Amino acid sequence: MKILSSSSQFLIKELRLRPPFTLQKEYKMPSPRFHSATCPYLYPSRCQRSHHPRLFSTTTPSHRPSMGPESPNYIHVPRAPQPDAYYRPHIKGILPTPRHIFPRTKKEAPEIKTSDAYFAATTPEPSPATLNAPKPKGIDPSARRLIEWKSKIAEHRRRNLRESLVELRERKKKTDARLDARSAAKQRDRQARLSAPTPADEKYTAASVLQSTLPSRSGLRDPDREARVAQKQANFAAHDAMKKAERRNALHTLYMNARDFIVTEEKLNEAVERAFDPNSNQFDNESRRGLNIWNLGYPETVKEHLERANKGEAGRAVERMSGFSGITDERMRRIGEELTGGKM
């Protein structure tokens, strides 16, 4: 015969004596004041000596939620104290930009689109000839109802357009007045804050600063300001005079060169005949080089100009013997232009 332990005998005795409803009673954890030696989990045989005997229970412990393992809340995951960010769903598509019904310019006020003339031009009433026209007798009743329905819808459109324009004008007036009042209030508040004196608490608690070292709203003091301003004005006047002289010289040069401009059809024909006349000496021949622009070749480079001026090229004996005649002629022409005040 198998002898049961004292804990098993105590459990059987408790089950026999307690009524059935005690089986649903939740088990209570032992108080922390008891030593681990009296804990029923570690030492079941010592539960008889404890003041809180072990109770039998078939319910789920309170620390575990009554849900299956398939639930995401089966395992408790601590959450941050900060709440989750609000997710704003993305709306597909693009809304059209609202049109400005009333013009923004001050010349065209919103009253133009709410006047009788504008209504008469945009939503004209049916003409008297259309209203007084005799109705055909042999028309189908369904067609007659369709014509009446179209006339009624047209009248609704005219009335809706006129009423909407009037209401939008009133709304625009109220909106503009509210925006103007808000802007004026902000400007007054800003001006009052700028012109307000230093508060007493800041004035009495501020550090001691000399009056000469305080920042000035008018900027730093410049002892040579008047002289510097006078010099700046003189420089500006000189620069302006130089620009005027250059502009006058350019205008006079244009006037002098305008004598050779082709401004009429007759001059154009003469220039074409003179340039492409086969009997003239415009092109090369056996005796001399032509004077046509196509016979001049490429323009002279800077190197060629310097060689001709310094007589460094040995192959041009005639030019070397001529000396500085070309340069002198150019200088004399410039001197004459300066003396006469115009191009030559």
C-alpha positions in Angstrom: 0.0 0.0 0.0 1.3 3.4 -1.1 1.5 6.0 1.6 0.6 9.6 0.5 2.5 12.6 1.6 1.1 15.0 4.1 0.5 17.6 1.4 -1.5 15.2 -0.7 -3.6 14.1 2.2 -4.3 17.7 3.1 -5.4 18.5 -0.5 -7.7 15.5 -0.7 -9.3 16.5 2.6 -9.8 20.0 1.4 -11.5 18.8 -1.8 -13.9 16.6 0.1 -14.9 19.3 2.6 -15.2 22.3 0.3 -18.4 22.8 -1.8 -18.1 22.7 -5.6 -18.3 26.5 -6.1 -15.0 26.9 -4.4 -13.2 25.3 -7.4 -13.7 28.5 -9.3 -12.1 30.7 -6.7 -8.9 32.4 -7.9 -5.7 31.4 -6.2 -4.2 34.2 -4.1 -0.4 34.7 -4.1 1.2 34.4 -0.7 2.1 37.6 1.1 5.7 38.9 0.6 6.1 38.9 4.4 6.5 35.1 4.4 9.9 33.6 4.0 10.8 31.5 0.9 10.9 28.5 3.1 7.1 28.7 3.7 6.3 29.2 0.0 3.9 26.5 -1.3 5.7 26.4 -4.7 9.1 25.5 -3.2 8.0 23.6 -0.1 4.5 22.2 -0.5 4.8 20.1 2.7 5.1 23.2 4.8 1.9 24.7 3.7 0.1 23.3 6.8 2.2 25.5 9.0 1.4 28.7 7.0 -1.5 31.0 7.7 -2.6 30.9 3.9 -3.0 27.4 2.7 -2.8 26.7 -1.0 -6.1 26.9 -2.9 -7.0 24.9 -5.9 -8.2 26.9 -8.9 -8.8 26.2 -12.6 -9.1 29.8 -13.8 -6.5 31.8 -15.7 -4.2 33.9 -13.6 -5.0 37.6 -13.6 -1.7 38.6 -15.0 -2.4 36.9 -18.3 -5.3 38.1 -20.5 -8.0 35.7 -21.4 -7.2 35.5 -25.1 -5.6 33.0 -27.4 -2.0 32.9 -28.6 -3.2 34.0 -32.0 -4.0 37.4 -30.7 -1.4 40.2 -31.1 -2.1 41.2 -27.5 -1.4 37.8 -26.1 2.2 38.9 -25.2 2.3 42.2 -23.4 4.6 44.7 -25.1 5.2 48.0 -23.2 4.4 51.1 -25.2 6.1 54.5 -25.2 4.4 57.3 -23.2 4.3 59.4 -26.4 1.3 58.6 -28.6 1.7 57.4 -32.1 1.9 60.0 -34.9 -1.3 60.7 -36.7 -1.3 59.2 -40.2 -2.7 61.4 -42.8 -3.9 59.3 -45.8 -2.7 60.3 -49.2 -5.4 61.6 -51.5 -4.8 60.8 -55.1 -5.4 63.3 -57.8 -4.8 67.1 -58.2 -7.5 69.7 -57.5 -7.7 72.5 -60.1 -6.6 76.0 -59.0 -9.6 78.2 -58.3 -10.0 81.0 -60.8 -10.2 84.7 -59.8 -13.7 85.6 -60.8 -13.3 89.3 -60.1 -10.3 91.2 -61.5 -7.5 92.1 -59.2 -6.9 95.6 -60.7 -8.5 98.6 -59.1 -9.7 99.9 -62.5 -12.0 97.0 -63.0 -14.0 96.8 -59.8 -16.2 93.7 -58.9 -19.2 95.9 -59.5 -18.7 95.5 -63.2 -19.6 91.8 -63.2 -22.7 92.5 -61.1 -24.1 95.3 -63.2 -27.1 95.0 -65.4 -25.1 95.5 -68.5 -22.8 92.6 -67.7 -25.9 90.4 -66.9 -27.5 91.4 -70.1 -24.4 90.5 -72.1 -23.6 87.2 -70.3 -27.2 85.9 -69.5 -29.4 87.5 -72.2 -33.1 87.0 -71.8 -35.1 85.3 -74.7 -36.0 87.8 -77.4 -39.6 88.9 -77.8 -39.7 87.2 -81.2 -38.9 83.9 -79.6 -41.4 84.4 -76.7 -44.2 85.5 -79.0 -43.6 83.0 -81.7 -46.7 80.9 -82.5 -46.4 77.3 -81.3 -46.8 74.6 -83.9 -50.0 72.7 -83.5 -49.0 69.3 -84.8 -46.0 68.9 -82.4 -45.6 65.8 -80.3 -46.4 66.2 -76.5 -43.1 64.7 -75.6 -41.2 67.2 -77.8 -43.3 70.0 -76.3 -42.4 68.9 -72.8 -38.7 68.7 -73.8 -38.8 72.3 -75.1 -40.5 73.5 -71.9 -38.0 71.7 -69.8 -35.1 73.3 -71.7 -36.6 76.8 -71.3 -37.0 76.2 -67.6 -33.4 74.9 -67.2 -32.1 78.0 -69.1 -34.0 80.3 -66.8 -32.5 78.5 -63.8 -29.0 78.9 -65.2 -29.5 82.6 -65.7 -30.8 83.1 -62.2 -28.1 80.9 -60.6 -25.3 82.8 -62.4 -26.6 86.2 -61.4 -27.2 85.2 -57.7 -23.9 83.5 -57.4 -22.0 86.6 -58.8 -23.8 88.9 -56.3 -23.1 86.5 -53.4 -19.4 86.1 -54.4 -19.1 89.9 -54.6 -20.4 90.3 -51.1 -18.2 87.5 -49.8 -15.2 89.2 -51.4 -16.0 92.5 -49.8 -16.2 90.9 -46.4 -13.0 89.0 -46.9 -11.1 92.0 -48.1 -12.4 94.1 -45.2 -11.4 91.4 -42.7 -7.9 91.1 -44.2 -7.4 94.9 -44.3 -8.5 95.2 -40.7 -6.1 92.5 -39.6 -3.2 94.0 -41.6 -3.9 97.4 -40.2 -4.0 96.1 -36.7 -0.7 94.2 -37.1 0.9 97.4 -38.5 -0.4 99.5 -35.6 0.8 96.9 -33.1 4.2 96.7 -34.8 4.6 100.5 -34.8 3.5 100.8 -31.2 6.1 98.2 -30.2 8.9 99.9 -32.2 8.1 103.3 -30.7 7.5 102.1 -27.2 10.0 103.2 -24.5 12.2 100.8 -22.6 10.1 99.0 -19.9 10.9 100.0 -16.3 11.9 96.5 -15.2 14.5 96.3 -18.0 15.7 99.8 -17.4 16.3 99.3 -13.7 17.7 95.8 -13.9 20.0 96.4 -16.9 23.8 96.7 -16.4 25.3 100.2 -16.1 26.4 101.3 -19.6 27.6 104.7 -20.6 25.3 106.7 -22.8 28.0 107.2 -25.4 28.5 103.4 -25.8 24.7 102.6 -26.2 23.7 101.4 -29.7 22.1 104.2 -31.7 19.2 103.5 -34.1 20.6 106.1 -36.5 23.8 104.2 -37.0 27.4 104.8 -36.0 28.6 108.4 -35.8 30.9 109.4 -38.6 32.9 112.6 -38.0 33.9 112.9 -41.7 30.4 112.2 -43.0 29.8 115.6 -44.7 33.2 115.5 -46.5 32.6 111.9 -47.6 29.1 112.7 -48.9 30.5 115.7 -50.8 33.2 113.5 -52.4 30.7 110.9 -53.3 28.5 113.5 -55.0 31.4 114.9 -56.9 32.4 111.4 -58.1 28.8 110.7 -59.2 28.6 114.1 -61.1 31.9 113.3 -62.9 30.8 109.8 -63.8 27.5 111.2 -65.1 29.2 113.8 -67.2 31.6 111.2 -68.7 28.6 109.0 -69.6 26.8 112.0 -71.2 30.0 112.9 -73.2 30.3 109.3 -74.5 26.7 109.2 -75.4 27.0 112.5 -77.3 30.1 111.3 -79.1 28.4 108.0 -80.1 25.4 109.9 -81.4 27.6 112.2 -83.5 29.5 109.3 -84.9 26.3 107.6 -85.9 25.1 110.9 -87.5 28.4 111.2 -89.5 28.3 107.5 -90.6 24.7 107.8 -91.6 25.7 109.5 -94.8 26.7 106.1 -96.2 23.7 104.2 -95.0 21.4 102.6 -97.5 17.9 103.7 -96.6 16.1 103.7 -100.0 15.6 101.2 -102.7 17.4 103.4 -105.2 20.6 103.5 -103.1 20.5 99.7 -102.7 20.3 99.2 -106.5 23.2 101.6 -107.0 25.3 99.8 -104.5 24.5 96.4 -106.0 25.3 97.7 -109.5 28.6 99.3 -108.4 29.7 96.1 -106.5 28.9 93.6 -109.3 29.5 95.6 -112.4 31.7 93.5 -114.7 33.0 96.6 -116.6 34.4 98.3 -113.5 37.6 97.7 -111.7 36.1 96.1 -108.7 37.7 92.7 -109.2 41.3 91.6 -110.0 42.7 91.9 -113.4 46.1 91.6 -115.1 47.2 95.1 -114.2 46.0 95.8 -110.7 44.2 94.4 -107.7 40.4 95.1 -107.5 38.8 97.3 -104.9 35.9 95.0 -104.2 35.5 93.8 -100.6 35.9 90.2 -101.7 39.4 91.0 -102.9 40.7 92.4 -99.6 41.1 89.0 -98.0 41.3 88.4 -94.2 41.8 91.4 -91.9 45.2 92.2 -90.5 46.1 90.6 -87.2 47.7 92.4 -84.3 51.1 90.9 -85.1 50.9 92.3 -88.6 50.0 95.7 -87.3 53.0 95.7 -84.9 55.4 94.5 -87.5 54.3 97.2 -89.9 54.5 99.9 -87.2 57.9 98.7 -86.0 59.2 98.0 -89.5 60.2 94.5 -88.3 59.2 92.7 -91.5 62.1 92.6 -94.0 60.0 91.7 -97.0 58.1 95.0 -97.1 60.8 97.4 -98.3 58.4 100.0 -99.6 56.4 100.1 -96.4 59.6 100.4 -94.4 60.8 103.3 -96.5 57.4 105.1 -96.0 58.1 105.4 -92.3 55.4 106.4 -90.0 53.2 108.1 -92.6 50.2 105.8 -92.0 50.3 106.2 -88.2 50.9 110.0 -88.6 47.8 110.3 -90.8 45.7 108.4 -88.3 46.9 110.7 -85.5 46.3 113.8 -87.5 42.7 112.6 -88.2 42.1 112.1 -84.5 43.5 115.5 -83.7 41.2 117.1 -86.3 38.2 115.3 -84.8 39.0 116.5 -81.3 39.5 120.1 -82.6 36.3 120.2 -84.7 34.2 118.2 -82.2 33.1 115.6 -84.7 34.0 112.6 -86.8 36.0 113.2 -90.0 
